[in-house]
């Protein structure tokens, strides 16, 4: 199960919810994709790659994207690191970490 929000046009955190035995991923906003705003935060985006099985979410990975003049491109170097750092910081309060782009539940001791 996957829920993807969009309206704020900026990258927001992700959360893993349980519905019985199933795991579902909630991505509150992946940012923009073809539209870049005036602020740096509006130019940071992400592509979400998810794998699902019979029990729901199997894995999720974020591909950081930078928007330049309404053209998305894979983020590299410091841009990539900044997007992943921001996503991790936004997701940790929701119980998720995103080291290197891999979406993982945070254990209680790591929160």
Backbone atoms as SQL, in Angstrom:
CREATE TABLE atoms (id INTEGER PRIMARY KEY, chain TEXT, resi INTEGER, resn TEXT, atom TEXT, x REAL, y REAL, z REAL);
INSERT INTO atoms VALUES
  (1, 'A', 1, 'UNK', 'N', 0.855, -1.173, 0.000),
  (2, 'A', 1, 'UNK', 'CA', 0.000, 0.000, 0.000),
  (3, 'A', 1, 'UNK', 'C', 0.892, 1.223, 0.000),
  (4, 'A', 2, 'UNK', 'N', 0.485, 2.226, -0.733),
  (5, 'A', 2, 'UNK', 'CA', 1.279, 3.432, -0.895),
  (6, 'A', 2, 'UNK', 'C', 0.347, 4.634, -0.914),
  (7, 'A', 3, 'UNK', 'N', 0.682, 5.650, -0.122),
  (8, 'A', 3, 'UNK', 'CA', -0.063, 6.905, -0.111),
  (9, 'A', 3, 'UNK', 'C', 0.941, 8.006, -0.427),
  (10, 'A', 4, 'UNK', 'N', 0.672, 8.786, -1.473),
  (11, 'A', 4, 'UNK', 'CA', 1.577, 9.862, -1.861),
  (12, 'A', 4, 'UNK', 'C', 0.803, 11.178, -1.860),
  (13, 'A', 5, 'UNK', 'N', 1.257, 12.097, -1.017),
  (14, 'A', 5, 'UNK', 'CA', 0.663, 13.427, -0.972),
  (15, 'A', 5, 'UNK', 'C', 1.445, 14.355, -1.885),
  (16, 'A', 6, 'UNK', 'N', 0.917, 15.576, -2.124),
  (17, 'A', 6, 'UNK', 'CA', 1.631, 16.453, -3.031),
  (18, 'A', 6, 'UNK', 'C', 1.505, 17.936, -2.720),
  (19, 'A', 7, 'UNK', 'N', 0.417, 18.418, -2.280),
  (20, 'A', 7, 'UNK', 'CA', 0.067, 19.829, -2.342),
  (21, 'A', 7, 'UNK', 'C', 1.118, 20.849, -1.892),
  (22, 'A', 8, 'UNK', 'N', 1.936, 20.620, -0.873),
  (23, 'A', 8, 'UNK', 'CA', 2.825, 21.701, -0.427),
  (24, 'A', 8, 'UNK', 'C', 3.960, 22.042, -1.392),
  (25, 'A', 9, 'UNK', 'N', 4.216, 21.242, -2.407),
  (26, 'A', 9, 'UNK', 'CA', 5.252, 21.518, -3.412),
  (27, 'A', 9, 'UNK', 'C', 6.669, 21.547, -2.843),
  (28, 'A', 10, 'UNK', 'N', 6.870, 21.000, -1.668),
  (29, 'A', 10, 'UNK', 'CA', 8.201, 20.858, -1.081),
  (30, 'A', 10, 'UNK', 'C', 8.317, 19.438, -0.529),
  (31, 'A', 11, 'UNK', 'N', 9.533, 18.969, -0.437),
  (32, 'A', 11, 'UNK', 'CA', 9.795, 17.648, 0.105),
  (33, 'A', 11, 'UNK', 'C', 9.358, 17.594, 1.568),
  (34, 'A', 12, 'UNK', 'N', 8.612, 16.555, 1.935),
  (35, 'A', 12, 'UNK', 'CA', 8.225, 16.325, 3.322),
  (36, 'A', 12, 'UNK', 'C', 8.605, 14.900, 3.692),
  (37, 'A', 13, 'UNK', 'N', 8.416, 14.555, 4.951),
  (38, 'A', 13, 'UNK', 'CA', 8.833, 13.259, 5.462),
  (39, 'A', 13, 'UNK', 'C', 8.020, 12.088, 4.946),
  (40, 'A', 14, 'UNK', 'N', 8.548, 10.893, 5.227),
  (41, 'A', 14, 'UNK', 'CA', 7.852, 9.647, 4.909),
  (42, 'A', 14, 'UNK', 'C', 7.639, 8.870, 6.196),
  (43, 'A', 15, 'UNK', 'N', 6.636, 8.024, 6.171),
  (44, 'A', 15, 'UNK', 'CA', 6.263, 7.240, 7.343),
  (45, 'A', 15, 'UNK', 'C', 5.871, 5.843, 6.885),
  (46, 'A', 16, 'UNK', 'N', 6.131, 4.855, 7.720),
  (47, 'A', 16, 'UNK', 'CA', 5.676, 3.487, 7.450),
  (48, 'A', 16, 'UNK', 'C', 4.572, 3.182, 8.456),
  (49, 'A', 17, 'UNK', 'N', 3.396, 2.877, 7.931),
  (50, 'A', 17, 'UNK', 'CA', 2.246, 2.574, 8.776),
  (51, 'A', 17, 'UNK', 'C', 1.941, 1.079, 8.674),
  (52, 'A', 18, 'UNK', 'N', 1.397, 0.548, 9.731),
  (53, 'A', 18, 'UNK', 'CA', 0.968, -0.853, 9.732),
  (54, 'A', 18, 'UNK', 'C', -0.551, -0.901, 9.679),
  (55, 'A', 19, 'UNK', 'N', -1.048, -1.757, 8.813),
  (56, 'A', 19, 'UNK', 'CA', -2.480, -2.025, 8.745),
  (57, 'A', 19, 'UNK', 'C', -2.622, -3.531, 8.919),
  (58, 'A', 20, 'UNK', 'N', -2.765, -3.949, 10.158),
  (59, 'A', 20, 'UNK', 'CA', -2.740, -5.376, 10.460),
  (60, 'A', 20, 'UNK', 'C', -1.338, -5.900, 10.255),
  (61, 'A', 21, 'UNK', 'N', -1.181, -6.914, 9.434),
  (62, 'A', 21, 'UNK', 'CA', 0.136, -7.487, 9.154),
  (63, 'A', 21, 'UNK', 'C', 0.833, -6.787, 7.989),
  (64, 'A', 22, 'UNK', 'N', 0.121, -5.900, 7.292),
  (65, 'A', 22, 'UNK', 'CA', 0.689, -5.227, 6.116),
  (66, 'A', 22, 'UNK', 'C', 1.423, -3.954, 6.514),
  (67, 'A', 23, 'UNK', 'N', 2.444, -3.611, 5.732),
  (68, 'A', 23, 'UNK', 'CA', 3.142, -2.337, 5.892),
  (69, 'A', 23, 'UNK', 'C', 2.798, -1.453, 4.715),
  (70, 'A', 24, 'UNK', 'N', 2.537, -0.202, 4.986),
  (71, 'A', 24, 'UNK', 'CA', 2.222, 0.770, 3.932),
  (72, 'A', 24, 'UNK', 'C', 3.161, 1.961, 4.078),
  (73, 'A', 25, 'UNK', 'N', 3.550, 2.545, 2.978),
  (74, 'A', 25, 'UNK', 'CA', 4.403, 3.716, 2.991),
  (75, 'A', 25, 'UNK', 'C', 3.557, 4.955, 2.712),
  (76, 'A', 26, 'UNK', 'N', 3.751, 5.978, 3.552),
  (77, 'A', 26, 'UNK', 'CA', 3.097, 7.269, 3.349),
  (78, 'A', 26, 'UNK', 'C', 4.193, 8.277, 3.036),
  (79, 'A', 27, 'UNK', 'N', 4.153, 8.861, 1.864),
  (80, 'A', 27, 'UNK', 'CA', 5.075, 9.934, 1.475),
  (81, 'A', 27, 'UNK', 'C', 4.236, 11.204, 1.453),
  (82, 'A', 28, 'UNK', 'N', 4.445, 12.065, 2.440),
  (83, 'A', 28, 'UNK', 'CA', 3.580, 13.229, 2.575),
  (84, 'A', 28, 'UNK', 'C', 3.725, 14.201, 1.403),
  (85, 'A', 29, 'UNK', 'N', 4.915, 14.336, 0.851),
  (86, 'A', 29, 'UNK', 'CA', 5.111, 15.109, -0.377),
  (87, 'A', 29, 'UNK', 'C', 6.506, 14.819, -0.911),
  (88, 'A', 30, 'UNK', 'N', 6.607, 14.547, -2.189),
  (89, 'A', 30, 'UNK', 'CA', 7.901, 14.314, -2.835),
  (90, 'A', 30, 'UNK', 'C', 8.431, 15.593, -3.479),
  (91, 'A', 31, 'UNK', 'N', 7.775, 16.712, -3.239),
  (92, 'A', 31, 'UNK', 'CA', 8.215, 17.983, -3.799),
  (93, 'A', 31, 'UNK', 'C', 7.620, 18.203, -5.173),
  (94, 'A', 32, 'UNK', 'N', 8.292, 18.997, -5.955),
  (95, 'A', 32, 'UNK', 'CA', 7.887, 19.259, -7.334),
  (96, 'A', 32, 'UNK', 'C', 8.630, 18.305, -8.258),
  (97, 'A', 33, 'UNK', 'N', 8.240, 18.289, -9.506),
  (98, 'A', 33, 'UNK', 'CA', 9.007, 17.492, -10.455),
  (99, 'A', 33, 'UNK', 'C', 9.335, 18.284, -11.713),
  (100, 'A', 34, 'UNK', 'N', 8.383, 18.996, -12.250),
  (101, 'A', 34, 'UNK', 'CA', 8.650, 19.790, -13.449),
  (102, 'A', 34, 'UNK', 'C', 8.549, 21.287, -13.190),
  (103, 'A', 35, 'UNK', 'N', 8.117, 21.650, -12.031),
  (104, 'A', 35, 'UNK', 'CA', 7.943, 23.052, -11.699),
  (105, 'A', 35, 'UNK', 'C', 8.950, 23.400, -10.618),
  (106, 'A', 36, 'UNK', 'N', 9.761, 24.414, -10.849),
  (107, 'A', 36, 'UNK', 'CA', 10.664, 24.849, -9.788),
  (108, 'A', 36, 'UNK', 'C', 10.225, 26.219, -9.313),
  (109, 'A', 37, 'UNK', 'N', 10.237, 26.374, -8.020),
  (110, 'A', 37, 'UNK', 'CA', 9.827, 27.634, -7.421),
  (111, 'A', 37, 'UNK', 'C', 11.015, 28.575, -7.282),
  (112, 'A', 38, 'UNK', 'N', 10.867, 29.529, -6.417),
  (113, 'A', 38, 'UNK', 'CA', 11.893, 30.538, -6.214),
  (114, 'A', 38, 'UNK', 'C', 12.836, 30.185, -5.071),
  (115, 'A', 39, 'UNK', 'N', 12.394, 29.334, -4.163),
  (116, 'A', 39, 'UNK', 'CA', 13.190, 28.964, -2.993),
  (117, 'A', 39, 'UNK', 'C', 13.939, 27.664, -3.264),
  (118, 'A', 40, 'UNK', 'N', 15.111, 27.521, -2.643),
  (119, 'A', 40, 'UNK', 'CA', 15.900, 26.290, -2.826),
  (120, 'A', 40, 'UNK', 'C', 15.108, 25.043, -2.438),
  (121, 'A', 41, 'UNK', 'N', 14.314, 25.133, -1.375),
  (122, 'A', 41, 'UNK', 'CA', 13.534, 23.973, -0.930),
  (123, 'A', 41, 'UNK', 'C', 12.540, 23.516, -1.987),
  (124, 'A', 42, 'UNK', 'N', 12.084, 24.427, -2.826),
  (125, 'A', 42, 'UNK', 'CA', 11.131, 24.077, -3.883),
  (126, 'A', 42, 'UNK', 'C', 11.816, 23.427, -5.079),
  (127, 'A', 43, 'UNK', 'N', 13.130, 23.449, -5.106),
  (128, 'A', 43, 'UNK', 'CA', 13.892, 22.847, -6.200),
  (129, 'A', 43, 'UNK', 'C', 14.427, 21.465, -5.835),
  (130, 'A', 44, 'UNK', 'N', 14.196, 21.052, -4.581),
  (131, 'A', 44, 'UNK', 'CA', 14.605, 19.723, -4.136),
  (132, 'A', 44, 'UNK', 'C', 13.408, 18.790, -4.256),
  (133, 'A', 45, 'UNK', 'N', 13.624, 17.649, -4.868),
  (134, 'A', 45, 'UNK', 'CA', 12.547, 16.705, -5.097),
  (135, 'A', 45, 'UNK', 'C', 13.086, 15.289, -4.951),
  (136, 'A', 46, 'UNK', 'N', 12.228, 14.311, -5.202),
  (137, 'A', 46, 'UNK', 'CA', 12.657, 12.922, -5.094),
  (138, 'A', 46, 'UNK', 'C', 11.769, 12.029, -5.946),
  (139, 'A', 47, 'UNK', 'N', 12.366, 10.973, -6.418),
  (140, 'A', 47, 'UNK', 'CA', 11.629, 9.886, -7.054),
  (141, 'A', 47, 'UNK', 'C', 11.605, 8.758, -6.035),
  (142, 'A', 48, 'UNK', 'N', 10.474, 8.146, -5.855),
  (143, 'A', 48, 'UNK', 'CA', 10.322, 7.071, -4.884),
  (144, 'A', 48, 'UNK', 'C', 10.193, 5.740, -5.626),
  (145, 'A', 49, 'UNK', 'N', 11.117, 4.831, -5.350),
  (146, 'A', 49, 'UNK', 'CA', 11.070, 3.486, -5.933),
  (147, 'A', 49, 'UNK', 'C', 10.629, 2.524, -4.837),
  (148, 'A', 50, 'UNK', 'N', 9.512, 1.831, -5.065),
  (149, 'A', 50, 'UNK', 'CA', 8.968, 0.913, -4.056),
  (150, 'A', 50, 'UNK', 'C', 8.792, -0.481, -4.643),
  (151, 'A', 51, 'UNK', 'N', 9.016, -1.471, -3.792),
  (152, 'A', 51, 'UNK', 'CA', 8.733, -2.871, -4.138),
  (153, 'A', 51, 'UNK', 'C', 7.704, -3.378, -3.149),
  (154, 'A', 52, 'UNK', 'N', 6.720, -4.114, -3.675),
  (155, 'A', 52, 'UNK', 'CA', 5.654, -4.647, -2.847),
  (156, 'A', 52, 'UNK', 'C', 5.541, -6.147, -3.031),
  (157, 'A', 53, 'UNK', 'N', 5.082, -6.818, -1.996),
  (158, 'A', 53, 'UNK', 'CA', 4.798, -8.245, -2.032),
  (159, 'A', 53, 'UNK', 'C', 3.396, -8.479, -1.486),
  (160, 'A', 54, 'UNK', 'N', 3.049, -9.716, -1.286),
  (161, 'A', 54, 'UNK', 'CA', 1.714, -10.040, -0.772),
  (162, 'A', 54, 'UNK', 'C', 1.452, -9.423, 0.603),
  (163, 'A', 55, 'UNK', 'N', 2.499, -9.235, 1.394),
  (164, 'A', 55, 'UNK', 'CA', 2.340, -8.666, 2.731),
  (165, 'A', 55, 'UNK', 'C', 2.476, -7.147, 2.730),
  (166, 'A', 56, 'UNK', 'N', 2.550, -6.524, 1.542),
  (167, 'A', 56, 'UNK', 'CA', 2.656, -5.072, 1.470),
  (168, 'A', 56, 'UNK', 'C', 4.044, -4.621, 1.072),
  (169, 'A', 57, 'UNK', 'N', 4.484, -3.530, 1.653),
  (170, 'A', 57, 'UNK', 'CA', 5.757, -2.913, 1.312),
  (171, 'A', 57, 'UNK', 'C', 6.931, -3.836, 1.625),
  (172, 'A', 58, 'UNK', 'N', 7.798, -4.054, 0.642),
  (173, 'A', 58, 'UNK', 'CA', 9.007, -4.858, 0.819),
  (174, 'A', 58, 'UNK', 'C', 10.214, -3.936, 0.987),
  (175, 'A', 59, 'UNK', 'N', 10.339, -2.930, 0.112),
  (176, 'A', 59, 'UNK', 'CA', 11.448, -1.980, 0.218),
  (177, 'A', 59, 'UNK', 'C', 11.071, -0.668, -0.452),
  (178, 'A', 60, 'UNK', 'N', 11.768, 0.394, -0.034),
  (179, 'A', 60, 'UNK', 'CA', 11.552, 1.707, -0.641),
  (180, 'A', 60, 'UNK', 'C', 12.879, 2.446, -0.665),
  (181, 'A', 61, 'UNK', 'N', 13.140, 3.108, -1.777),
  (182, 'A', 61, 'UNK', 'CA', 14.370, 3.864, -1.954),
  (183, 'A', 61, 'UNK', 'C', 14.027, 5.213, -2.574),
  (184, 'A', 62, 'UNK', 'N', 14.738, 6.237, -2.135),
  (185, 'A', 62, 'UNK', 'CA', 14.550, 7.580, -2.661),
  (186, 'A', 62, 'UNK', 'C', 15.701, 7.915, -3.601),
  (187, 'A', 63, 'UNK', 'N', 15.361, 8.447, -4.770),
  (188, 'A', 63, 'UNK', 'CA', 16.356, 8.960, -5.714),
  (189, 'A', 63, 'UNK', 'C', 16.243, 10.487, -5.662),
  (190, 'A', 64, 'UNK', 'N', 17.225, 11.170, -5.074),
  (191, 'A', 64, 'UNK', 'CA', 17.162, 12.625, -4.980),
  (192, 'A', 64, 'UNK', 'C', 17.218, 13.284, -6.355),
  (193, 'A', 65, 'UNK', 'N', 16.397, 14.314, -6.525),
  (194, 'A', 65, 'UNK', 'CA', 16.296, 15.029, -7.797),
  (195, 'A', 65, 'UNK', 'C', 16.410, 16.529, -7.526),
  (196, 'A', 66, 'UNK', 'N', 17.123, 17.213, -8.388),
  (197, 'A', 66, 'UNK', 'CA', 17.232, 18.668, -8.346),
  (198, 'A', 66, 'UNK', 'C', 16.490, 19.214, -9.561),
  (199, 'A', 67, 'UNK', 'N', 15.699, 20.267, -9.368),
  (200, 'A', 67, 'UNK', 'CA', 14.953, 20.883, -10.462),
  (201, 'A', 67, 'UNK', 'C', 15.683, 22.161, -10.881),
  (202, 'A', 68, 'UNK', 'N', 16.071, 22.241, -12.141),
  (203, 'A', 68, 'UNK', 'CA', 16.730, 23.427, -12.684),
  (204, 'A', 68, 'UNK', 'C', 15.956, 23.918, -13.895),
  (205, 'A', 69, 'UNK', 'N', 15.394, 25.112, -13.806),
  (206, 'A', 69, 'UNK', 'CA', 14.633, 25.705, -14.917),
  (207, 'A', 69, 'UNK', 'C', 13.574, 24.733, -15.436),
  (208, 'A', 70, 'UNK', 'N', 12.811, 24.172, -14.504),
  (209, 'A', 70, 'UNK', 'CA', 11.703, 23.246, -14.791),
  (210, 'A', 70, 'UNK', 'C', 12.158, 21.929, -15.408),
  (211, 'A', 71, 'UNK', 'N', 13.422, 21.574, -15.247),
  (212, 'A', 71, 'UNK', 'CA', 13.931, 20.305, -15.775),
  (213, 'A', 71, 'UNK', 'C', 14.516, 19.484, -14.623),
  (214, 'A', 72, 'UNK', 'N', 13.911, 18.330, -14.307),
  (215, 'A', 72, 'UNK', 'CA', 14.452, 17.486, -13.243),
  (216, 'A', 72, 'UNK', 'C', 15.705, 16.751, -13.712),
  (217, 'A', 73, 'UNK', 'N', 16.650, 16.596, -12.772),
  (218, 'A', 73, 'UNK', 'CA', 17.848, 15.803, -13.047),
  (219, 'A', 73, 'UNK', 'C', 18.278, 15.130, -11.750),
  (220, 'A', 74, 'UNK', 'N', 18.928, 13.980, -11.858),
  (221, 'A', 74, 'UNK', 'CA', 19.407, 13.328, -10.630),
  (222, 'A', 74, 'UNK', 'C', 20.358, 14.264, -9.878),
  (223, 'A', 75, 'UNK', 'N', 20.150, 14.392, -8.591),
  (224, 'A', 75, 'UNK', 'CA', 21.026, 15.224, -7.766),
  (225, 'A', 75, 'UNK', 'C', 22.334, 14.475, -7.531),
  (226, 'A', 76, 'UNK', 'N', 23.428, 15.194, -7.544),
  (227, 'A', 76, 'UNK', 'CA', 24.752, 14.608, -7.358),
  (228, 'A', 76, 'UNK', 'C', 25.498, 15.364, -6.265),
  (229, 'A', 77, 'UNK', 'N', 26.497, 14.732, -5.696),
  (230, 'A', 77, 'UNK', 'CA', 27.388, 15.368, -4.740),
  (231, 'A', 77, 'UNK', 'C', 26.677, 16.033, -3.585),
  (232, 'A', 78, 'UNK', 'N', 27.021, 17.307, -3.289),
  (233, 'A', 78, 'UNK', 'CA', 26.439, 18.009, -2.151),
  (234, 'A', 78, 'UNK', 'C', 24.922, 18.193, -2.249),
  (235, 'A', 79, 'UNK', 'N', 24.396, 18.362, -3.475),
  (236, 'A', 79, 'UNK', 'CA', 22.941, 18.487, -3.642),
  (237, 'A', 79, 'UNK', 'C', 22.247, 17.205, -3.192),
  (238, 'A', 80, 'UNK', 'N', 22.774, 16.069, -3.624),
  (239, 'A', 80, 'UNK', 'CA', 22.212, 14.772, -3.256),
  (240, 'A', 80, 'UNK', 'C', 22.254, 14.591, -1.745),
  (241, 'A', 81, 'UNK', 'N', 23.413, 14.894, -1.155),
  (242, 'A', 81, 'UNK', 'CA', 23.575, 14.754, 0.292),
  (243, 'A', 81, 'UNK', 'C', 22.598, 15.655, 1.047),
  (244, 'A', 82, 'UNK', 'N', 22.402, 16.886, 0.565),
  (245, 'A', 82, 'UNK', 'CA', 21.492, 17.822, 1.229),
  (246, 'A', 82, 'UNK', 'C', 20.047, 17.335, 1.177),
  (247, 'A', 83, 'UNK', 'N', 19.628, 16.788, 0.043),
  (248, 'A', 83, 'UNK', 'CA', 18.257, 16.284, -0.095),
  (249, 'A', 83, 'UNK', 'C', 18.044, 15.085, 0.817),
  (250, 'A', 84, 'UNK', 'N', 18.999, 14.155, 0.843),
  (251, 'A', 84, 'UNK', 'CA', 18.868, 12.985, 1.711),
  (252, 'A', 84, 'UNK', 'C', 18.900, 13.375, 3.187),
  (253, 'A', 85, 'UNK', 'N', 19.737, 14.344, 3.539),
  (254, 'A', 85, 'UNK', 'CA', 19.799, 14.815, 4.927),
  (255, 'A', 85, 'UNK', 'C', 18.458, 15.423, 5.334),
  (256, 'A', 86, 'UNK', 'N', 17.895, 16.228, 4.446),
  (257, 'A', 86, 'UNK', 'CA', 16.606, 16.868, 4.735),
  (258, 'A', 86, 'UNK', 'C', 15.493, 15.841, 4.876),
  (259, 'A', 87, 'UNK', 'N', 15.446, 14.878, 3.959),
  (260, 'A', 87, 'UNK', 'CA', 14.418, 13.839, 4.038),
  (261, 'A', 87, 'UNK', 'C', 14.565, 13.036, 5.325),
  (262, 'A', 88, 'UNK', 'N', 15.794, 12.712, 5.695),
  (263, 'A', 88, 'UNK', 'CA', 16.035, 11.971, 6.936),
  (264, 'A', 88, 'UNK', 'C', 15.559, 12.780, 8.142),
  (265, 'A', 89, 'UNK', 'N', 15.895, 14.065, 8.186),
  (266, 'A', 89, 'UNK', 'CA', 15.497, 14.924, 9.301),
  (267, 'A', 89, 'UNK', 'C', 13.978, 15.063, 9.392),
  (268, 'A', 90, 'UNK', 'N', 13.297, 15.128, 8.253),
  (269, 'A', 90, 'UNK', 'CA', 11.842, 15.250, 8.247),
  (270, 'A', 90, 'UNK', 'C', 11.150, 13.933, 8.604),
  (271, 'A', 91, 'UNK', 'N', 11.804, 12.813, 8.324),
  (272, 'A', 91, 'UNK', 'CA', 11.182, 11.501, 8.518),
  (273, 'A', 91, 'UNK', 'C', 11.437, 10.906, 9.901),
  (274, 'A', 92, 'UNK', 'N', 12.535, 11.241, 10.537),
  (275, 'A', 92, 'UNK', 'CA', 12.848, 10.670, 11.854),
  (276, 'A', 92, 'UNK', 'C', 11.752, 10.883, 12.894),
  (277, 'A', 93, 'UNK', 'N', 11.137, 12.065, 12.973),
  (278, 'A', 93, 'UNK', 'CA', 10.033, 12.206, 13.930),
  (279, 'A', 93, 'UNK', 'C', 8.840, 11.299, 13.614),
  (280, 'A', 94, 'UNK', 'N', 8.785, 10.800, 12.386),
  (281, 'A', 94, 'UNK', 'CA', 7.713, 9.890, 11.959),
  (282, 'A', 94, 'UNK', 'C', 8.128, 8.425, 12.100),
  (283, 'A', 95, 'UNK', 'N', 9.332, 8.197, 12.665),
  (284, 'A', 95, 'UNK', 'CA', 9.786, 6.829, 12.899),
  (285, 'A', 95, 'UNK', 'C', 10.512, 6.191, 11.742),
  (286, 'A', 96, 'UNK', 'N', 11.038, 6.992, 10.812),
  (287, 'A', 96, 'UNK', 'CA', 11.708, 6.465, 9.622),
  (288, 'A', 96, 'UNK', 'C', 13.037, 7.177, 9.427),
  (289, 'A', 97, 'UNK', 'N', 14.054, 6.428, 8.976),
  (290, 'A', 97, 'UNK', 'CA', 15.319, 7.038, 8.575),
  (291, 'A', 97, 'UNK', 'C', 15.523, 6.761, 7.092),
  (292, 'A', 98, 'UNK', 'N', 16.382, 7.558, 6.476),
  (293, 'A', 98, 'UNK', 'CA', 16.620, 7.412, 5.035),
  (294, 'A', 98, 'UNK', 'C', 18.111, 7.486, 4.735),
  (295, 'A', 99, 'UNK', 'N', 18.924, 6.609, 5.361),
  (296, 'A', 99, 'UNK', 'CA', 20.362, 6.670, 5.088),
  (297, 'A', 99, 'UNK', 'C', 20.669, 6.240, 3.660),
  (298, 'A', 100, 'UNK', 'N', 21.363, 7.086, 2.932),
  (299, 'A', 100, 'UNK', 'CA', 21.716, 6.756, 1.554),
  (300, 'A', 100, 'UNK', 'C', 20.529, 6.606, 0.637),
  (301, 'A', 101, 'UNK', 'N', 19.347, 7.002, 1.083),
  (302, 'A', 101, 'UNK', 'CA', 18.149, 6.906, 0.261),
  (303, 'A', 101, 'UNK', 'C', 17.261, 5.721, 0.578),
  (304, 'A', 102, 'UNK', 'N', 17.761, 4.746, 1.346),
  (305, 'A', 102, 'UNK', 'CA', 16.945, 3.582, 1.713),
  (306, 'A', 102, 'UNK', 'C', 16.014, 3.959, 2.859),
  (307, 'A', 103, 'UNK', 'N', 14.722, 3.714, 2.703),
  (308, 'A', 103, 'UNK', 'CA', 13.727, 4.035, 3.723),
  (309, 'A', 103, 'UNK', 'C', 13.684, 2.881, 4.719),
  (310, 'A', 104, 'UNK', 'N', 13.936, 3.194, 6.006),
  (311, 'A', 104, 'UNK', 'CA', 13.960, 2.149, 7.034),
  (312, 'A', 104, 'UNK', 'C', 13.249, 2.616, 8.293),
  (313, 'A', 105, 'UNK', 'N', 12.516, 1.714, 8.949),
  (314, 'A', 105, 'UNK', 'CA', 11.933, 2.077, 10.235),
  (315, 'A', 105, 'UNK', 'C', 13.048, 2.344, 11.248),
  (316, 'A', 106, 'UNK', 'N', 12.826, 3.331, 12.096),
  (317, 'A', 106, 'UNK', 'CA', 13.773, 3.626, 13.168),
  (318, 'A', 106, 'UNK', 'C', 13.346, 2.822, 14.387),
  (319, 'A', 107, 'UNK', 'N', 14.295, 2.128, 14.986),
  (320, 'A', 107, 'UNK', 'CA', 13.959, 1.386, 16.207),
  (321, 'A', 107, 'UNK', 'C', 13.801, 2.382, 17.343),
  (322, 'A', 108, 'UNK', 'N', 13.083, 1.978, 18.367),
  (323, 'A', 108, 'UNK', 'CA', 12.766, 2.884, 19.490),
  (324, 'A', 108, 'UNK', 'C', 14.048, 3.479, 20.070),
  (325, 'A', 109, 'UNK', 'N', 15.109, 2.704, 20.190),
  (326, 'A', 109, 'UNK', 'CA', 16.355, 3.196, 20.772),
  (327, 'A', 109, 'UNK', 'C', 17.051, 4.233, 19.899),
  (328, 'A', 110, 'UNK', 'N', 16.747, 4.321, 18.613),
  (329, 'A', 110, 'UNK', 'CA', 17.408, 5.263, 17.709),
  (330, 'A', 110, 'UNK', 'C', 16.625, 6.556, 17.520),
  (331, 'A', 111, 'UNK', 'N', 15.450, 6.684, 18.059),
  (332, 'A', 111, 'UNK', 'CA', 14.643, 7.892, 17.861),
  (333, 'A', 111, 'UNK', 'C', 15.171, 9.042, 18.641);
